[in-house]
């Protein structure tokens, strides 16, 4: 039996774009509260097609360690931290 459990927390959004935005925001906030949050594994799906998942973060491995923190399907070069909003 595994010693790790995964939390599945259904939250609804009106469309894929807003679902991804909400999921990114929630993952980043939760990651600040606990090192056990793995933002790179966050996906979203349509309520009636939960087997079809859409990645929220790029999560590509970066040279020197770490993973890309930008949204999935980004066009800028991968980077460790998302740009800060001002």
Secondary structure, 3 states (H helix, E strand, C coil): CCCCCCCCCCCCCCCHHHHHHHHHHHHHHHHHHCCCCCHHHCEEEECCEEEEEEECECCCECCCCCECCCECCCCCCCCCCCCCCC
